[in-house]
Amino acid sequence: MNSKFIVPAAVAASIIAYSGAAEARDQIRIVGSSTVYPFTTAVAEQFGKASGGKTPVVESTGTGGGMKIFCEGVGEDKADATNASRRIKKSEFELCQKNGVTDIVELKVGIDGLTIAQSKEGPAVKLTRKQIFQALAEKVPNDKGELVANPNKNWSDIDPSLPNVKIEVLGPPPTSGTRDSFHELFMEKGGEEFDVLKKMKADDDANKTKNFEGVWKSIRKDGAYVEAGENDNVIVQKLEANKNAFGIFGYSFLEENTAKIKGVAIEGVDPTYENISGGKYKGARDLFVYVKKQHVGVIPGLDKFVAEYASEKALGDDGYLAAKGLVALPKDGIAKAVAAGKSMEPMKGDDLK
């Protein structure tokens, strides 16, 4: 059976014509972000119980990996939705369009705090984004304002008040939306604290601006930063085993493991629910789910799954996802999410970067 299609009607026709030989897929398939994974899994379980149908399959592939899978095309052998810990990129949207995924519904489902955590047994540490940049950038400015290979081996090399221990930060791979968010929220902002890099960014010369982007996007490869895969639970386990290491992941994983790890204050602000929700914590980011409208009416229950997700009982301050560590959107944000879930209006993509 040829499962590639452009519009639901065409697929429905092919399913009917071929009904004697095969059955249409009857289980929703979702891929994407490891950060959004526990929230979507909770919605999938709730949907399965309420509907009496099959619980959707949710796979943790990372945001970037999920987007590639999501944008492969439309059809019964293609994913129905993808989780994302950042907004879809213009290049990804265009890839989707090229492959026939023309009607994409965007749901902003909540807020997450991108946190840096350590073992409960680790020394008390407070960091700035400038210090994080100095710890992990491949190149940093020296006293003369020249970009040099990062010479900092221990945290105390950056600031004597920091622990005299080796810099070791466990974090996500390049395919992860968490990695993208870490670059933009921490590395870029930390780099801007240096006059030479701030000037490079502001320079009208396109090449110099591009060079600045290359600086904050380049993580050192000498062991100070350790790619720990898409499974954030692995990072938690490694932090337990090494009290001097730090880990990068979403707030929900910190919230779930407070008996084992603690969050690091950034710019003097702790990563708490209230600080993230109130905009005080600088590592806050929006979380998304993207759905193929072309699969609605073809994959049973997809519209009802979206309605379950985009509901006050799931996304509200007292919703069941808050118990999982999701920081709720402001009231108007929740209202927009509920409206988007009801209308299923495809996004235009005009404002994507």
N, C-alpha and C positions, 0 to 999 in steps of 0.2 A: 504493500500500500504506500502510495506516495504521500508523505505527511507534510510536505512543504506547501504553504498556501499564503495567499495575500490577504484575503478578507474572510471573515467567519462564514459567509454564505457559501463560498466555494468549498470550504472545508466540510461544512455540514452536508453539502450535496455529495461530496466524495465519501463521507462516512455512511450516509444512507445507501448509496450505490454499492458499498462494499460491506454492508452489515452482515451478510451471510458468511463472510470469511473471517472477519475480525471485529473486535469491539473497540470503541473509542476509549482513550485513556480516561479513567474515572477518579484519578487522584491528583490533586494539585501539587506542582513541583516548584519549590522556591530555592534560590541560591543566594550567595552574596556574603556580606559583612559578618565577621565573627562577633563584632560588638552588638549588632542588631539581632543576631541569631537567637539569643535566649528570649528576647521579647517576641519575635515572630513564632518561635516554638511554643511559647505560652498561648499565643492567639490560636495557633494551629490545634493545640490540644483542646482548648475551649470550644473551638469551632467543631471539632470532631465529636465531642460529647453532646453539644447542642443539636447538631444536624443529624447525628446518627449515621453519618457517612464515614468515609475513610478520612483519617487524619492526614492533612497535607504533609508531604515530605519536605523537610527543610535541611539544606546542606550548607555548611560553613566553608566557603571557597575564598573568602576575602572580597572586598569591594571591587577591586580591579578585575579579579578573576570572574566574579559574578557578572560584571558588566559585559565581559566578552561572551560568556555563555548566554546571557539574556539577549544580546544583540545578534546572535547567530541567525535568527529568523523566526518565523511563526510556523506552528504546526504541532502535532501531538508529541513529537519527539523533542520539542524545545521547551525550555523553562517558561513558566507562567509569570513569575515575578522575581525580583532581586532586591535584597537588602543592601543598604549603602550607608556608610558612616561619613559620607560627604555627598554633596550634590553631584548629579551626573555631569560629566564634562561635555563640552561642545563636540569634541572629537568622538566621544562615545555615542552621543545622540545622533551624530551624522552617520556613524557606522550602523546604528540601528535602522535609520531611514534607508540607507543603501541596501540593507538586507531584508527590507519589507516590514520591519517593525515600525509602523508609521503612527500608531495610536498608543502613546505611552501615558499612563496616568501616574502623576507624581503625588505621593502622600508624605507630608512631613509629619512624623509620628512622635517626635519628642526631642529632648535635649540631652546631650551627654557631656560629661566633663572628661577631657583627656587627661589622665592622671599619671603622675610619676610616684611609684610606691617602693617601699622597702620592707624588709623583715621587721617584725615587732622588736626583735633583739638588736636591730641596727642603731647606730648613733643618731641622735636627733639632728636633723638637717633641714635647713630652709634654703631654697634656691631661687635665683632669678633666671629669666630667660636668656639673659646675656651670659650667665655662667654655664647654662646648658649648651649654648652655642659654642662657648670656649671648650667645653668638654668633648663635644661630638663632631664638630665641623672638621672636614678634611684639611682645610686651610683657615688660619686665623691671622688677624693683623698683629704685627709685633709693635714694639714701642715706637718704631719709625713710621708706622702706618703701612708697612709692606706686608703683603700676604705671604705667609710661610707655612710649611707643613706643620700641623698641630704638634707642639712640643710638650703638651700637658700630659703627664703620665698619671699623676695622683690628683685628687680633688684639691688638695692643699697647694698645688702648683698654680691653681687659678686664683685662690683666695686662702690665705693662711688660716682663716677662721673655719674653713671646711676640713673634713677629716683627712688625715694623712694616709689614705688608702687608695689603692688602684682604681682608676675609673673603669667601671664595668656596668654597662646599661643594656638590659635585655629588651628587645623591642621587635615590632612586626617587620615583615619583609616588604619590598617595594610594591607588591600586588595588593597590599592592604590599604583600605581607606584610612585606617588609623595612622599609618605611616604618612600618608598625604597630609592628614590633619596635623600631625606632629611637625612636619616641615613648615606648614603655613602658620600655625599658632605659636610654635616655640622657636624653631630655627630662623625663620625669616624675621620675626620680631626681635629675636636676640641679636641677629646680625645688624639690624638697624640701629642698635645701641652704639655701634662704632662709627665715628665720624667718616672714616674713609669709605665704609660700606654704604652708609646713608647717602653720601655724596654720589657714590656710584649708582645707586638706585635712582636718585633724582636727576642724574645727568641726562641731557637730551639725546646724547649719543646712544643709538639703539644697541650698539655692540657692548657698551659699558653696562647698560641696563641688563642685557642678557648675561653678562659676566657676573653681575650681582646674583642673579637667579641661580647661576651655576655654583656660586659659593654656598648659598644657604641650602641648596638641594643636595650638596655633596657631603655624605657622611664618611667619617674616617673608616679605614679598612684594616686597622692594625690590632683589632681585638677589643678596643674600648667599647665598641657597639657590637652586640651579638644578635644576629637575626634568629629569633626563637620560634619562627613559624606562625601559623594562623591561630593556634590553640593557646588562648590566654591562660588557661589553667596550668599549662606547662610552665609559664613564666612565674605564676604564683608558687609552684612547687620549687622552682630554682631559687626564688627569693628566700624561701624557708631554709634552704640548704646553705645559702651564702648571705650572711647578715650585712656584708659590705656592698652587695650588688643592688642595683635599682632596676625597676621594670616599668614599661610603658603599656598602658591599656585603658579601656573605658572605665568610668566611674562605677558601673554596675558590678564589675569584677572586684573592685576594691570593697564595695559595700557587702558583697557576698562573703568576703574573706577577711573581715576585720579582726577575727580571732588570730589570724596568722600574719597579716601585713598592716602597714599604716601608710597613709598618704603623706606626700611631701608638700608643704606650703610653697606656693609660687608667688613671688612678689609679695610675700607676707600674708597671703590668703590661702586658707586651707580648702581642699577639695571636698566640700560638704554639699548636700542637696540644696540647702538654702543659698549658699554662695554661688552655686552653678545656676540655679533658677533665677536668682536676682541679678545675674550678670556681673558679679564681683570677681568671680574666678576667671582668669584670663584664658583658661584652656577649654572653654565651653564650645560646643559645636552642635549643629543640627543633625538629626538622624532621619533617614528616608526609606521608603519602600516604593519600588516602581513596578507597575503592573501592566501587562499587555491587554488592552481593551479588546483586541482582536480575538483573544481567547475566551472572552465572556460569551456564554451561550454555547460554547463548544466544549470546554472543560467544565464538567458539572460542579456547581457550587462556588465558582471563582468570585462571582459578584457578591455572594453571601459572605464569603471569607473577607472580602474587602470591607463590607458593611460591619462585620464583627471587629475588624482592626480599627477602622475609623469610627469609633464609638466612644461616648463619654465613659462607659463602664470599663473600657480598656485603657483609654488615654488620659482620663481625668486625674486630678490630684489624688483622689481616693480610688482610682481604678486599679484593676488587678496587675497592670504592668508596673505601677509605682512600687508595688511590693517586690518586684523583680529588680528594682534599681533604676528604672527609667525616670528621668526628671521630666515632669509634665511641662508641656507648652503653656504659655499664658492663655487665658480664657479665649481670647480672640483667635489664637493659634489653633486651639482645639476645635473651635467653631469652624474654622477654615478647613481643617482636616476632615471633620464630619461632612461638611458640604462637598468636599472633593470626592469623598467616598460615595456619596449619594449620586452626584452628577456624573461621575466617571468621565469628566471632560479631559480630553488629551492635552498635554502640555504643548506649547508652541516652540519652546526652546530658543526664543529670540534673545534672551538675556543670559544665556550660558556662556561660560568662559572656557 
